[in-house]
Each structure stands twice: as structure tokens, then as C-alpha cells.
Amino acid sequence: MRSDLIKTGDWLLIIFFLFLSGFWLWSTWRKKESPEECVVQWQEGTLTFTLPKDTVLILTGPIGKTVVEIKGRGARIRDSDCPHKVCVKMGRAEMGGQMVVCAPNRVVVMLKGRGGVDAITR
């Protein structure tokens, strides 16, 4: 490769875009919000837990039982009687704003953060 193919301006552009992409990655990872509350909704009501908390809930829905595990500052659906087990495969929610949903059993597990604004509509 000849040295006259890449000029000084090209190197400056390459460095600029590397810096920009690094800044974007840093700002994306920095925004992870530690959850303050865990809200569990199902057909019989709503429960709110202040985190950190360690508990296991067994909820009854239209097609059977759903086991919700709240541990530390995260939550997951550990087991469910739903046919495809998509809710179990979703894994553990650990950041504010994340949800785990068992649609057939109508169970929603939601983590709430520090009360920041998610969206503004007009």
C-alpha cells in the first residue's frame, strides 16, 4: 500500500469517527438505571416491592400457575404453565424500564427506575 493513498485529512476523519463511536458506546452503557421498584401485575391485582428484595410469588392465571422470582435488584419468571415458555426464556430483568411478560397467563413483571422521563407526547 502506498503512503500517498491515505492523506492527513483521511487520518483525521478516521480518528474522529473512532472517537465518536467510542463516545456513543460509553454514553449508551452509562445510562443503565438501577431499579428502585418491582411491580407485578396479574388478573387479580398489582403488587409493588421496594428493591432490593428476595421473594418468590406463585400467581394463578387463566391457564395455570406462574412463578415470579424477585432477587436483589432484578426479577424473572422462573416457571409458568404456558405452552411455549417464552416468558421463562426472556431471562432476568435488571434495569429500570425492563419488563418480563407472560401473555397467556396475563402476568407482567416491570422494574421501575428513579422516576426519569421515558417519553414526552404532545
Summary of the structure (lengths in Angstrom):
residues: 122
radius of gyration: 22.0
end to end distance: 55.3
largest distance: 72.3
contacts: 329
relative contact order: 0.18
helix: 22%
strand: 39%
